[in-house]
Amino acid sequence: MKIANPIGIETQIDNLFTGGPSEEEIKATEEKINMVNREINKVSKINGKPVFMPTVEGQDIYFFLVDPRKFNWFKRDETMKGNYYYPIKYAQIEFYE
């Protein structure tokens, strides 16, 4: 199992006072977002919780905590995005191999 760890948790407060994240943190965040985009179909957990049908929109990952296909939630719109989201930068994301 591959894990993408959170970025910048320890510097989050400092970034408020220094005007923003460092160049390294910005680059690491962009790389993580791109990696999650490429491997979105392999996402299994976010912050230790199993997730279903994740999608990426901007810098956030949207997901369901229960499988909506089991409850016929797609009667009107098959492209419905998850009802929960989390910033990719701060999320611990686990992937199936």
C-alpha positions in Angstrom: 0.0 0.0 0.0 1.3 3.4 -1.0 0.7 6.4 1.3 0.9 10.1 0.5 1.5 12.0 3.7 0.3 15.5 4.7 2.4 18.4 3.6 3.0 21.5 5.8 1.0 20.5 8.8 3.9 21.6 11.1 4.3 25.0 9.3 0.7 25.8 8.8 0.6 28.5 11.6 4.0 29.9 10.6 2.8 30.4 7.1 0.1 32.8 8.3 2.8 35.1 9.7 5.4 34.7 7.0 3.1 35.3 4.0 2.6 31.8 2.8 4.3 28.5 2.2 7.9 28.1 0.9 8.7 27.3 -2.7 9.5 23.7 -1.6 6.1 23.3 0.0 4.3 24.7 -3.0 6.2 22.4 -5.3 5.6 19.3 -3.1 1.8 20.2 -2.9 1.6 20.5 -6.7 3.4 17.1 -7.1 1.0 15.5 -4.6 -2.1 16.9 -6.4 -0.8 15.6 -9.7 0.0 12.2 -8.3 -3.5 11.9 -6.7 -5.1 13.0 -10.0 -3.1 10.3 -11.9 -4.0 7.6 -9.3 -7.5 8.6 -8.2 -8.9 5.2 -9.0 -6.5 3.6 -6.5 -7.4 5.8 -3.5 -8.6 3.6 -0.7 -8.5 5.8 2.5 -8.2 9.4 3.4 -7.0 10.2 6.9 -7.5 6.5 7.8 -11.1 6.3 6.8 -12.3 4.2 3.8 -13.6 6.3 1.0 -15.7 5.7 -2.1 -15.7 7.3 -5.6 -13.1 10.0 -4.9 -12.6 12.8 -7.3 -10.2 15.7 -7.5 -11.4 19.3 -8.0 -8.7 22.0 -7.8 -6.7 21.4 -4.6 -9.4 19.3 -2.9 -10.4 15.6 -3.0 -14.1 14.9 -2.8 -15.4 11.5 -1.6 -18.2 9.5 -0.1 -17.8 7.7 3.3 -20.4 5.1 2.2 -20.7 3.6 -1.2 -23.6 5.6 -2.9 -24.1 2.8 -5.4 -25.5 0.6 -2.7 -28.2 3.2 -1.9 -29.3 4.1 -5.5 -28.2 7.7 -5.0 -27.5 8.1 -8.7 -31.1 8.0 -10.0 -30.7 11.5 -11.4 -27.0 12.2 -11.9 -24.3 9.6 -12.4 -21.6 12.2 -12.1 -22.4 13.3 -8.6 -19.3 14.3 -6.6 -18.7 13.3 -3.1 -20.4 14.9 -0.2 -17.2 15.3 1.8 -14.0 17.0 0.8 -10.5 17.6 2.2 -7.5 19.6 1.0 -5.1 17.3 -0.7 -2.2 19.1 0.8 -3.2 18.2 4.4 -4.6 14.8 3.7 -3.0 11.4 4.4 -4.1 9.4 1.3 -3.7 5.7 1.0 -3.7 3.9 -2.3 -4.3 0.3 -3.4 -1.3 -1.3 -5.0 
